[in-house]
Amino acid sequence: MKKSLLLLFSLPYLALAQPGELDSLENIMREAKVDTVKADLLNKLSRQLITIGQYDKALNFSSQAMALLAAHKGNERGVKIMTATTFNNLGILYRMKGNYGKSLENNYQALRIRLAENDKPGIAASYNNIGSVFKERADLPRALDNYLKSLEIFKEIGDKKRIAASLNNIGTVYYDMNNDALSLEFYYKSVEIKKEIGDRAGMTGTLNNIGNIYFAKGKLDSAMAIYKRTLAIVEELGDKEGIAAACTNLGSLHTKMRKFKDARQYLDRATQIASEQSFKASMKHTLEKMVCLDTTEGDFRKGLKHFDLYIDYRDSILNQANLEKSVRAELDFEYEKKQAQEKLEQERKDLQADAELNRQKQQRNYSIAGLVLVFLLALLIFRSFREKQRANVSLAEKNKIIEDKNKDITDSINYAKKIQEALFSEKELKYSLFPNAFVLFQPRDVVSGDFYWFAKKGGKRFIAAVDCTGHGVPGAFMSLIGNDFLNEVVNERGITRPETILSELRHMVIRSLKQTGDSVEAKDGMDIALIAFDDANGTVEFAGANNPLWVVRRNDKQQTTNYELIEYEAAKRPIGYFMGQSHPFIGHKLEMKAGDTYYIFSDGYADQFGGPKGKKFKYKPLKELLLSIQELPMEEQEAVLLKAFNDWKGTLDQVDDVLVIGVKV
């Protein structure tokens, strides 16, 4: 569901190009005698071609325009503005082609000229385009900073249409930051302005974003109202593609509500429209939701049939000339810092990320279907690499094959992420069981070997932080197994003592992975910290495999600090085969005291390299950090931990999955 509508600016603002208009412009351009006139026509042709996805031809025209303007000896304002427009077009084109370094270079060149000429609409457009590059790189703070600069200028010049578009873009950044409250605030502001100026077509995209947030938060009635409102608008406008998208959203929502008949009707209607109108992207998205509906109903045969169709449409889209190239070019661009600080830098706002994770708990049959689909995706990845190795083409053709296959891999892993998310505990369960808690979850790759787990059974509330062997796809496979075993032991078999749960998990892992202790076999397994809150008896039970429990409580003596941290050690062995495996896990039982805060975690936070010397963060500084933030609410504690982690990591790569859970009683 995590899809947002991003609105981009390229001044002047153009409607979708028609073939006749393009032919007419090309004929006029060929007859033009003056270089500046010819350059202006080349820019207009380039912008028209961008709207229909002909990026290579548009790039050729923009390059010709730049050559003509560079040779022009005049220094008048019109030539400068035209040059900025050319840089602007090149920035958009390189972003479309996945070359973010060149995109930023050209966008900053356009911005320099527009600042010097005080071209305020152009300055705002450049800030917006720069923000879009950073957003696609997932550099969300810098994206937000540029979008806010763009918004302020559009407010200053009173351009309501672009104000609404900027508000929508800012909402998409907060959505990607998992700050749904701020995202909704900006989306609703955007909708109000679009309603005021009569931009009903523009409203539908933002309304769809709002519906997606309500869906993700489990507010299904609110999502239903928004999606139906969107459908009514696009039906009135006769927007076929919008109708297909709205029906797909309603079908997915009815699947979530287990209203399978209504879900099937909406998805069938979306499929029919997409087929009749040849909307390949819409068809791919609808087939993806069809697979979810089929597997939820238990019709795995039909699900695999729709999955095969989904793959066919995905591969077909990859071959279209106007498809964006795979994003694989690493950004190797650093804007001149001193000049940027003097001309462009504004005081940045501190961001508070209220990370909320959307996880759905499904039946056992869905788990089996998910594993089957992940296996099929792994086969696709293997086949892609085999085809790449056998290709006997020129170096340029080989590079293109590599880009296409990398896109296949990314799509496959992203789909595996959706399956993994669907199998883990629902976010709503966390809010109902632990209303005063946070879960800081930062996978190293798209899919994660770390996972969190919540449950309620036998009058106890359970919470666990689990670190499986490996990360990425191998770790994700282990996480699916671990999540399934925890549900079986607690929810199905009714075992509620943490140390007994860990012992049962160990037996199941050894048995299912056929571990014998042979020195050459893989040491697959998991580390875990598991807490059970017994509200009736006012006690807390804990057991761990390699991962401890930290309890922070107020220091009544107050000799040095207001708080003290108490550590309850875990067994020094994993869930899996280990020397001395017959030894039982030891449980801890402690009194539940009001105001105490309980922390469990994986090793990813403490093991992250960074800082001025590139060393590990380690556990002692983590303890000191937790003690320093005890006066803050839990959501603010999470934001401080995330900022400290990113500041420490800096430009270094994340080395492992990160999971930190805090619960206050």
C-alpha positions as CSV (number, residue, x, y, z in Angstrom):
1,M,0.0,0.0,0.0
2,K,3.0,2.4,0.4
3,K,2.5,4.4,-2.8
4,S,2.3,8.2,-3.0
5,L,1.5,10.6,-5.8
6,L,4.5,12.9,-6.4
7,L,3.9,16.1,-8.3
8,L,6.8,17.6,-10.3
9,F,7.2,21.1,-11.7
10,S,8.9,22.1,-15.0
11,L,8.2,25.7,-15.9
12,P,6.2,26.6,-17.9
13,Y,3.5,24.1,-17.1
14,L,2.3,22.0,-20.1
15,A,-0.6,19.8,-20.9
16,L,0.1,16.3,-22.4
17,A,1.6,16.7,-25.9
18,Q,-0.3,15.7,-29.0
19,P,1.4,14.3,-32.1
20,G,0.2,17.2,-34.2
21,E,1.6,19.8,-31.8
22,L,5.0,18.0,-31.8
23,D,5.2,17.9,-35.6
24,S,4.2,21.6,-35.8
25,L,6.9,22.6,-33.4
26,E,9.5,20.5,-35.2
27,N,8.7,22.1,-38.5
28,I,8.9,25.7,-37.1
29,M,12.2,24.8,-35.3
30,R,13.8,23.6,-38.6
31,E,12.8,26.9,-40.3
32,A,14.1,29.1,-37.5
33,K,17.1,31.3,-38.4
34,V,17.9,32.9,-35.1
35,D,19.8,30.8,-32.5
36,T,17.8,31.9,-29.5
37,V,14.4,31.3,-31.3
38,K,15.6,27.9,-32.3
39,A,16.8,27.1,-28.7
40,D,13.4,28.2,-27.3
41,L,11.6,25.9,-29.7
42,L,14.0,23.0,-28.8
43,N,13.2,23.5,-25.1
44,K,9.5,23.4,-25.8
45,L,9.9,20.2,-27.9
46,S,11.9,18.7,-25.1
47,R,9.3,19.5,-22.4
48,Q,6.5,18.1,-24.7
49,L,8.5,14.9,-25.2
50,I,9.1,14.5,-21.4
51,T,5.3,14.4,-20.9
52,I,5.0,11.4,-23.2
53,G,8.1,9.6,-21.9
54,Q,10.4,10.0,-25.0
55,Y,13.4,10.8,-22.8
56,D,16.2,10.0,-25.2
57,K,14.8,12.3,-27.9
58,A,14.0,15.0,-25.4
59,L,17.6,14.8,-24.1
60,N,18.9,15.3,-27.6
61,F,16.8,18.4,-28.1
62,S,17.8,19.9,-24.8
63,S,21.5,19.2,-25.5
64,Q,21.1,21.0,-28.9
65,A,19.4,24.0,-27.1
66,M,22.3,24.2,-24.6
67,A,24.9,24.2,-27.4
68,L,23.1,27.1,-29.2
69,L,22.8,29.1,-26.0
70,A,26.4,28.5,-25.0
71,A,27.6,29.9,-28.4
72,H,25.3,32.9,-28.1
73,K,27.3,36.0,-27.2
74,G,24.4,38.0,-25.8
75,N,24.0,38.5,-22.0
76,E,20.4,39.7,-21.8
77,R,18.0,38.4,-19.2
78,G,15.9,36.4,-21.6
79,V,18.9,34.3,-22.7
80,K,19.8,33.6,-19.1
81,I,16.3,32.5,-18.2
82,M,16.2,30.3,-21.3
83,T,19.5,28.7,-20.3
84,A,18.1,28.0,-16.8
85,T,15.1,26.4,-18.4
86,T,17.4,24.1,-20.5
87,F,19.3,23.1,-17.3
88,N,15.9,22.5,-15.7
89,N,14.9,20.1,-18.5
90,L,18.2,18.3,-18.4
91,G,17.8,17.9,-14.6
92,I,14.4,16.3,-15.0
93,L,15.6,14.0,-17.9
94,Y,18.7,12.7,-16.0
95,R,16.4,12.0,-13.0
96,M,14.1,10.0,-15.2
97,K,17.1,8.1,-16.5
98,G,18.4,7.3,-13.0
99,N,21.5,9.5,-13.2
100,Y,21.0,11.4,-10.0
101,G,24.5,13.0,-9.9
102,K,23.9,14.7,-13.3
103,S,20.3,15.5,-12.4
104,L,21.5,17.5,-9.3
105,E,24.3,19.2,-11.2
106,N,21.9,20.5,-13.8
107,N,19.2,21.5,-11.3
108,Y,21.7,23.4,-9.2
109,Q,22.9,25.2,-12.4
110,A,19.3,26.2,-13.1
111,L,18.9,27.4,-9.5
112,R,22.0,29.6,-9.6
113,I,20.8,31.5,-12.7
114,R,17.3,31.9,-11.4
115,L,18.5,33.2,-8.0
116,A,20.8,35.7,-9.8
117,E,17.8,36.8,-12.0
118,N,15.3,36.8,-9.1
119,D,13.0,34.5,-11.1
120,K,10.8,33.4,-8.2
121,P,8.6,30.9,-10.1
122,G,11.7,29.3,-11.6
123,I,13.5,29.3,-8.2
124,A,10.5,27.4,-6.6
125,A,10.4,24.9,-9.5
126,S,14.2,24.2,-9.1
127,Y,13.9,23.6,-5.3
128,N,11.0,21.2,-6.0
129,N,12.9,19.3,-8.7
130,I,16.0,19.0,-6.4
131,G,13.7,17.7,-3.6
132,S,12.3,15.1,-6.0
133,V,15.8,13.8,-6.7
134,F,16.6,13.5,-3.0
135,K,13.2,11.8,-2.4
136,E,13.9,9.1,-5.0
137,R,17.3,8.6,-3.3
138,A,15.4,8.1,0.0
139,D,17.3,11.1,1.4
140,L,14.1,12.3,3.1
141,P,15.4,15.2,5.3
142,R,17.1,17.0,2.3
143,A,14.0,16.3,0.1
144,L,11.8,17.9,2.8
145,D,14.1,20.9,3.1
146,N,13.9,21.7,-0.6
147,Y,10.1,21.1,-0.8
148,L,9.5,23.5,2.1
149,K,11.6,26.2,0.3
150,S,9.6,25.6,-2.8
151,L,6.3,25.9,-0.9
152,E,7.3,29.2,0.8
153,I,8.0,30.9,-2.6
154,F,4.8,29.7,-4.2
155,K,2.9,31.1,-1.1
156,E,4.8,34.4,-1.6
157,I,3.7,34.7,-5.3
158,G,0.2,33.4,-4.6
159,D,0.2,30.4,-7.0
160,K,-2.5,28.3,-5.4
161,K,-2.2,25.4,-7.8
162,R,1.5,24.9,-7.1
163,I,0.9,25.5,-3.4
164,A,-1.5,22.6,-3.4
165,A,1.0,20.5,-5.3
166,S,3.8,21.3,-2.9
167,L,1.7,20.5,0.1
168,N,1.0,17.1,-1.5
169,N,4.7,16.5,-2.1
170,I,5.6,17.3,1.5
171,G,2.9,14.9,2.6
172,T,4.5,12.1,0.6
173,V,7.8,12.7,2.4
174,Y,6.2,12.6,5.8
175,Y,4.4,9.4,4.7
176,D,7.8,7.8,3.7
177,M,9.1,8.9,7.2
178,N,6.1,6.9,8.7
179,N,4.8,10.2,10.3
180,D,1.2,9.6,9.3
181,A,-0.1,12.5,11.4
182,L,1.9,15.2,9.6
183,S,1.4,13.5,6.3
184,L,-2.4,13.7,6.7
185,E,-2.2,17.3,7.8
186,F,-0.4,18.3,4.6
187,Y,-2.6,16.1,2.4
188,Y,-5.8,17.7,3.8
189,K,-4.4,21.2,3.3
190,S,-3.7,20.3,-0.3
191,V,-7.2,18.9,-0.8
192,E,-8.8,22.1,0.6
193,I,-6.9,24.3,-1.8
194,K,-7.7,22.0,-4.8
195,K,-11.3,22.1,-3.9
196,E,-11.2,25.9,-3.6
197,I,-9.7,26.4,-7.1
198,G,-11.9,23.6,-8.7
199,D,-9.0,21.2,-9.4
200,R,-11.1,18.1,-9.0
201,A,-8.8,15.9,-11.1
202,G,-5.9,17.0,-8.8
203,M,-7.9,16.1,-5.7
204,T,-8.2,12.5,-6.6
205,G,-4.4,11.8,-6.3
206,T,-4.2,13.4,-2.8
207,L,-7.4,11.7,-1.7
208,N,-6.0,8.4,-2.7
209,N,-2.9,9.1,-0.6
210,I,-5.1,9.9,2.4
211,G,-7.1,6.7,1.9
212,N,-3.8,4.7,1.8
213,I,-2.8,6.1,5.2
214,Y,-6.1,5.2,6.7
215,F,-5.8,1.7,5.2
216,A,-2.3,1.3,6.6
217,K,-3.5,2.5,10.1
218,G,-6.3,0.0,10.1
219,K,-9.0,2.7,9.9
220,L,-10.9,0.8,7.3
221,D,-14.2,2.7,7.5
222,S,-12.4,6.0,6.9
223,A,-10.4,4.5,4.1
224,M,-13.6,3.2,2.5
225,A,-15.2,6.7,2.6
226,I,-12.1,8.3,1.0
227,Y,-11.8,5.6,-1.8
228,K,-15.5,5.8,-2.6
229,R,-15.3,9.6,-2.8
230,T,-12.4,9.3,-5.1
231,L,-14.3,6.8,-7.3
232,A,-17.2,9.1,-7.6
233,I,-15.0,12.0,-8.8
234,V,-13.1,10.0,-11.4
235,E,-16.4,8.5,-12.7
236,E,-17.9,12.0,-13.1
237,L,-14.7,13.1,-14.9
238,G,-14.7,10.0,-17.1
239,D,-11.1,9.3,-16.0
240,K,-10.8,5.6,-17.0
241,E,-7.3,5.1,-15.4
242,G,-8.5,6.8,-12.2
243,I,-11.6,4.5,-12.1
244,A,-9.3,1.4,-12.5
245,A,-7.0,2.7,-9.7
246,A,-10.0,3.5,-7.3
247,C,-11.6,0.1,-7.9
248,T,-8.2,-1.6,-7.2
249,N,-7.9,0.2,-3.9
250,L,-11.5,-0.7,-3.0
251,G,-10.9,-4.3,-3.9
252,S,-7.8,-4.5,-1.7
253,L,-9.7,-2.9,1.1
254,H,-12.6,-5.3,0.9
255,T,-10.0,-8.2,0.9
256,K,-8.7,-6.8,4.2
257,M,-12.2,-6.7,5.5
258,R,-12.7,-10.3,4.3
259,K,-15.7,-9.2,2.1
260,F,-14.4,-11.4,-0.7
261,K,-17.4,-11.1,-3.0
262,D,-17.3,-7.3,-3.1
263,A,-13.5,-7.4,-3.4
264,R,-13.8,-9.7,-6.5
265,Q,-16.3,-7.3,-8.1
266,Y,-14.2,-4.3,-7.7
267,L,-11.0,-6.0,-8.9
268,D,-12.8,-7.6,-11.9
269,R,-14.1,-4.1,-12.9
270,A,-10.5,-2.7,-12.6
271,T,-9.2,-5.6,-14.7
272,Q,-11.8,-5.0,-17.4
273,I,-11.1,-1.3,-17.7
274,A,-7.3,-1.8,-17.7
275,S,-7.6,-4.5,-20.4
276,E,-9.9,-2.4,-22.6
277,Q,-7.8,0.7,-22.3
278,S,-4.4,-1.1,-22.4
279,F,-3.4,0.3,-19.1
280,K,-0.5,-2.0,-18.4
281,A,0.7,-0.4,-15.1
282,S,-2.9,-0.5,-13.8
283,M,-3.3,-4.1,-14.8
284,K,0.0,-5.1,-13.1
285,H,-1.1,-3.4,-9.8
286,T,-4.6,-4.9,-10.0
287,L,-3.2,-8.4,-10.6
288,E,-1.0,-8.0,-7.6
289,K,-4.1,-7.4,-5.4
290,M,-5.8,-10.3,-7.1
291,V,-3.0,-12.6,-5.9
292,C,-3.6,-11.4,-2.3
293,L,-7.4,-12.0,-2.6
294,D,-6.9,-15.5,-4.0
295,T,-4.4,-16.6,-1.4
296,T,-6.5,-15.1,1.4
297,E,-9.5,-17.1,0.2
298,G,-7.2,-20.2,0.0
299,D,-7.5,-20.6,-3.7
300,F,-3.8,-21.0,-4.4
301,R,-4.2,-22.4,-7.9
302,K,-6.0,-19.2,-9.0
303,G,-3.4,-17.2,-7.1
304,L,-0.5,-18.7,-9.0
305,K,-2.4,-18.2,-12.3
306,H,-2.8,-14.5,-11.4
307,F,0.8,-14.3,-10.3
308,D,2.0,-15.6,-13.6
309,L,-0.1,-12.9,-15.4
310,Y,1.4,-10.3,-13.0
311,I,4.9,-11.4,-14.0
312,D,3.9,-11.2,-17.8
313,Y,2.6,-7.6,-17.4
314,R,5.6,-6.6,-15.3
315,D,8.0,-7.9,-18.0
316,S,6.0,-6.3,-20.7
317,I,6.2,-2.9,-19.0
318,L,10.0,-3.3,-18.7
319,N,10.2,-3.3,-22.5
320,Q,8.4,0.0,-23.0
321,A,10.5,2.8,-24.4
322,N,9.1,5.3,-21.9
323,L,9.8,3.2,-18.7
324,E,12.2,4.8,-16.3
325,K,15.6,3.1,-16.1
326,S,16.5,1.1,-13.0
327,V,17.9,3.2,-10.2
328,R,21.3,1.8,-9.7
329,A,23.7,4.8,-10.2
330,E,25.2,5.8,-6.9
331,L,25.1,9.6,-6.2
332,D,28.6,10.9,-6.4
333,F,27.8,14.6,-6.3
334,E,28.5,17.1,-3.5
335,Y,27.4,20.6,-4.1
336,E,29.9,23.3,-3.3
337,K,29.3,23.5,0.4
338,K,30.5,27.0,1.1
339,Q,28.6,28.6,-1.7
340,A,25.5,26.5,-0.9
341,Q,25.6,27.6,2.7
342,E,26.0,31.3,1.7
343,K,23.2,31.3,-1.0
344,L,20.8,28.5,-0.3
345,E,21.1,27.1,3.3
346,Q,18.2,27.8,5.6
347,E,17.8,26.8,9.2
348,R,16.6,23.2,9.1
349,K,13.8,22.0,11.2
350,D,14.2,19.1,13.6
351,L,12.2,16.2,12.4
352,Q,10.3,13.8,14.7
353,A,9.7,10.5,13.1
354,D,6.8,8.7,14.7
355,A,7.5,5.4,13.0
356,E,4.5,3.2,12.7
357,L,4.9,-0.2,11.1
358,N,2.1,-1.9,9.2
359,R,2.1,-5.6,9.7
360,Q,-0.8,-8.0,9.1
361,K,-1.3,-11.3,10.8
362,Q,-2.6,-14.0,8.4
363,Q,-3.8,-17.6,8.7
364,R,-1.4,-20.5,8.5
365,N,-2.4,-21.2,4.9
366,Y,-1.3,-17.7,3.9
367,S,2.1,-18.4,5.5
368,I,2.5,-21.5,3.2
369,A,1.4,-19.5,0.2
370,G,3.9,-16.7,1.0
371,L,6.8,-19.2,1.3
372,V,5.8,-20.6,-2.1
373,L,5.8,-17.2,-3.7
374,V,9.1,-16.2,-2.2
375,F,10.6,-19.5,-3.6
376,L,9.2,-18.7,-7.0
377,L,10.8,-15.2,-6.8
378,A,14.1,-16.7,-5.9
379,L,13.9,-19.0,-9.0
380,L,13.2,-15.9,-11.1
381,I,16.3,-14.2,-9.7
382,F,18.4,-17.3,-10.4
383,R,17.0,-17.5,-14.0
384,S,17.8,-13.8,-14.5
385,F,21.4,-14.3,-13.6
386,R,21.7,-17.4,-15.8
387,E,20.3,-15.5,-18.8
388,K,22.7,-12.6,-18.1
389,Q,25.7,-15.0,-18.0
390,R,24.8,-16.7,-21.3
391,A,24.2,-13.4,-23.2
392,N,26.7,-13.0,-26.1
393,V,26.2,-9.3,-26.9
394,S,28.3,-6.2,-27.1
395,L,29.4,-4.4,-23.9
396,A,26.6,-1.8,-24.3
397,E,24.0,-4.5,-24.6
398,K,25.4,-6.3,-21.6
399,N,25.1,-3.2,-19.5
400,K,21.5,-2.8,-20.5
401,I,20.8,-6.4,-19.6
402,I,22.4,-5.9,-16.2
403,E,20.2,-2.9,-15.5
404,D,17.0,-4.8,-16.5
405,K,17.9,-7.8,-14.4
406,N,18.7,-5.6,-11.4
407,K,15.3,-4.1,-11.8
408,D,13.9,-7.7,-11.8
409,I,15.8,-8.5,-8.6
410,T,14.6,-5.3,-6.9
411,D,11.0,-5.9,-7.9
412,S,11.2,-9.5,-6.6
413,I,12.8,-8.5,-3.3
414,N,10.2,-5.7,-2.8
415,Y,7.4,-8.3,-3.4
416,A,9.1,-10.6,-0.9
417,K,9.0,-7.6,1.6
418,K,5.3,-7.3,1.1
419,I,4.9,-11.0,1.9
420,Q,7.1,-10.7,5.0
421,E,5.2,-7.7,6.2
422,A,1.9,-9.5,5.7
423,L,2.9,-12.4,8.0
424,F,4.2,-10.4,11.0
425,S,2.2,-9.0,13.9
426,E,-0.4,-6.4,13.1
427,K,0.5,-2.8,14.1
428,E,-3.0,-2.5,15.7
429,L,-2.1,-5.4,18.1
430,K,0.8,-3.4,19.3
431,Y,-1.3,-0.3,20.0
432,S,-3.9,-2.3,21.9
433,L,-1.5,-4.4,24.0
434,F,1.3,-1.8,24.5
435,P,-0.2,1.7,24.0
436,N,2.9,3.4,25.6
437,A,5.7,1.8,23.6
438,F,7.8,2.2,20.4
439,V,9.4,-0.1,17.9
440,L,12.5,1.3,16.1
441,F,12.9,-1.0,13.1
442,Q,15.5,-0.2,10.4
443,P,16.2,-3.2,8.0
444,R,19.7,-3.1,6.4
445,D,18.2,-4.3,3.1
446,V,14.7,-4.3,1.7
447,V,13.8,-7.5,3.7
448,S,15.0,-8.1,7.2
449,G,16.3,-10.9,9.4
450,D,15.2,-9.0,12.5
451,F,11.5,-9.0,13.4
452,Y,9.3,-8.1,16.3
453,W,6.3,-10.1,17.6
454,F,3.3,-9.4,19.8
455,A,0.7,-11.7,21.2
456,K,-1.9,-12.0,24.0
457,K,-2.6,-15.5,25.6
458,G,-3.5,-16.9,28.9
459,G,-4.0,-13.4,30.5
460,K,-0.4,-12.4,29.5
461,R,0.8,-9.8,27.0
462,F,3.9,-10.9,25.1
463,I,6.5,-8.8,23.2
464,A,9.7,-10.1,21.5
465,A,12.7,-8.8,19.6
466,V,14.1,-11.5,17.4
467,D,17.4,-11.5,15.4
468,C,17.7,-14.3,12.9
469,T,20.9,-15.6,11.3
470,G,21.8,-13.3,8.4
471,H,20.0,-10.4,6.8
472,G,18.4,-9.7,3.5
473,V,16.7,-12.6,1.8
474,P,18.4,-15.4,3.9
475,G,17.5,-13.6,7.1
476,A,13.9,-13.0,5.8
477,F,13.4,-16.7,5.3
478,M,14.5,-17.4,8.9
479,S,12.2,-14.6,10.1
480,L,9.2,-16.2,8.5
481,I,10.0,-19.6,10.2
482,G,10.6,-17.9,13.5
483,N,7.4,-15.9,13.4
484,D,5.4,-19.0,12.4
485,F,6.9,-21.1,15.3
486,L,6.2,-18.4,17.9
487,N,2.6,-18.2,16.8
488,E,2.3,-22.0,17.0
489,V,3.9,-22.4,20.5
490,V,2.0,-19.5,22.1
491,N,-1.2,-18.9,20.2
492,E,-2.0,-22.5,19.2
493,R,-0.3,-24.7,21.9
494,G,-0.9,-22.2,24.8
495,I,2.6,-22.2,26.3
496,T,3.1,-18.9,28.2
497,R,6.3,-19.2,30.3
498,P,9.1,-17.4,28.4
499,E,11.8,-19.9,29.2
500,T,9.6,-22.8,28.1
501,I,8.7,-21.0,24.9
502,L,12.4,-20.6,24.1
503,S,13.1,-24.3,24.7
504,E,10.2,-25.3,22.4
505,L,11.4,-22.9,19.7
506,R,14.9,-24.5,19.9
507,H,13.5,-28.0,19.5
508,M,11.4,-26.9,16.5
509,V,14.3,-25.0,14.8
510,I,16.7,-28.0,15.2
511,R,14.0,-30.4,14.0
512,S,12.8,-28.3,11.0
513,L,16.4,-27.4,9.8
514,K,17.6,-31.0,10.5
515,Q,20.5,-29.7,12.6
516,T,22.9,-32.4,13.9
517,G,25.8,-30.3,15.2
518,D,28.0,-31.3,12.3
519,S,30.9,-28.8,12.0
520,V,30.3,-28.2,8.3
521,E,26.6,-27.4,8.5
522,A,25.3,-23.8,8.6
523,K,24.7,-22.5,12.2
524,D,21.2,-21.2,11.4
525,G,19.0,-20.0,14.2
526,M,18.0,-16.8,16.0
527,D,18.7,-14.7,19.1
528,I,15.7,-13.5,21.0
529,A,14.6,-11.4,24.0
530,L,11.0,-12.3,25.1
531,I,8.9,-10.5,27.8
532,A,5.6,-11.6,29.2
533,F,3.5,-9.0,31.2
534,D,1.2,-10.7,33.8
535,D,-1.1,-7.8,34.7
536,A,-3.2,-9.9,37.1
537,N,-0.2,-10.8,39.3
538,G,1.6,-7.6,38.6
539,T,4.8,-9.4,37.4
540,V,7.0,-9.4,34.4
541,E,8.7,-12.6,33.1
542,F,11.7,-12.6,30.8
543,A,13.9,-15.1,29.0
544,G,16.5,-14.5,26.4
545,A,18.8,-16.3,24.0
546,N,22.0,-14.1,23.7
547,N,19.9,-10.9,23.9
548,P,19.3,-9.4,27.4
549,L,16.5,-7.2,29.0
550,W,17.3,-3.7,30.2
551,V,15.0,-2.1,32.8
552,V,15.3,1.6,33.5
553,R,13.7,2.8,36.7
554,R,13.8,6.0,38.9
555,N,16.7,6.0,41.3
556,D,15.2,6.8,44.7
557,K,18.6,7.5,46.2
558,Q,19.5,10.0,43.5
559,Q,23.1,10.0,44.4
560,T,24.4,10.6,40.8
561,T,21.5,10.3,38.4
562,N,17.7,10.3,38.5
563,Y,17.6,6.9,36.8
564,E,19.4,3.5,37.0
565,L,19.6,0.8,34.4
566,I,19.3,-2.9,35.5
567,E,20.3,-5.7,33.2
568,Y,18.8,-9.2,33.2
569,E,21.1,-11.5,31.3
570,A,20.1,-13.9,28.7
571,A,21.4,-17.5,28.1
572,K,24.7,-17.4,26.2
573,R,23.4,-19.6,23.4
574,P,21.0,-19.1,20.4
575,I,17.8,-20.7,19.4
576,G,19.2,-23.6,17.4
577,Y,21.9,-26.3,17.7
578,F,24.6,-25.4,20.3
579,M,27.0,-27.2,22.5
580,G,25.1,-27.9,25.7
581,Q,21.8,-27.6,23.9
582,S,20.0,-29.8,26.5
583,H,20.4,-27.1,29.1
584,P,17.1,-25.3,29.8
585,F,16.7,-21.6,29.3
586,I,16.6,-19.6,32.6
587,G,13.6,-17.3,33.2
588,H,13.6,-14.1,35.3
589,K,10.6,-13.0,37.2
590,L,10.4,-9.4,38.5
591,E,7.9,-7.1,40.0
592,M,6.0,-4.7,37.6
593,K,6.6,-1.2,38.9
594,A,4.8,1.8,37.6
595,G,7.2,4.1,35.7
596,D,9.6,1.4,34.7
597,T,10.7,1.2,31.1
598,Y,11.7,-2.1,29.5
599,Y,14.1,-2.3,26.5
600,I,14.8,-5.3,24.3
601,F,16.9,-5.2,21.1
602,S,19.0,-6.9,18.5
603,D,22.7,-6.2,18.1
604,G,22.4,-4.1,15.0
605,Y,22.3,-0.7,16.8
606,A,25.4,-1.3,19.0
607,D,27.4,-2.9,16.2
608,Q,27.0,0.0,13.7
609,F,30.3,1.5,12.6
610,G,30.5,5.3,12.5
611,G,31.6,8.3,14.5
612,P,34.9,10.2,13.8
613,K,37.0,7.1,13.9
614,G,34.7,4.7,12.2
615,K,34.3,2.4,15.2
616,K,31.3,0.5,16.6
617,F,28.7,2.4,18.7
618,K,28.8,-0.3,21.5
619,Y,26.4,-1.0,24.4
620,K,27.7,1.4,27.0
621,P,26.9,4.5,25.0
622,L,23.5,3.0,24.2
623,K,22.8,2.6,27.9
624,E,23.9,6.2,28.6
625,L,21.7,7.4,25.8
626,L,18.6,5.6,27.1
627,L,19.2,7.0,30.6
628,S,19.4,10.5,29.2
629,I,16.0,10.4,27.5
630,Q,13.8,8.9,30.3
631,E,11.8,12.2,30.7
632,L,10.7,12.0,27.1
633,P,7.5,10.3,25.8
634,M,8.1,7.0,24.1
635,E,7.6,8.4,20.5
636,E,10.2,11.1,21.2
637,Q,12.6,8.5,22.6
638,E,12.3,6.6,19.3
639,A,13.0,9.8,17.3
640,V,16.1,10.6,19.5
641,L,17.4,7.0,19.0
642,L,16.9,7.1,15.3
643,K,18.7,10.5,14.9
644,A,21.6,9.3,17.1
645,F,22.0,6.2,15.0
646,N,21.9,8.1,11.7
647,D,24.3,10.8,13.0
648,W,26.8,8.1,14.2
649,K,26.5,6.1,10.9
650,G,27.0,9.2,8.8
651,T,28.0,8.3,5.2
652,L,28.9,4.7,6.1
653,D,26.7,1.8,5.1
654,Q,24.4,0.2,7.6
655,V,26.0,-3.1,8.7
656,D,23.1,-5.0,10.1
657,D,19.3,-4.9,10.7
658,V,18.4,-2.7,13.6
659,L,15.6,-3.4,16.1
660,V,15.0,-1.6,19.4
661,I,11.7,-1.9,21.4
662,G,10.8,0.2,24.4
663,V,7.8,-0.4,26.7
664,K,6.8,1.8,29.7
665,V,4.4,0.6,32.4
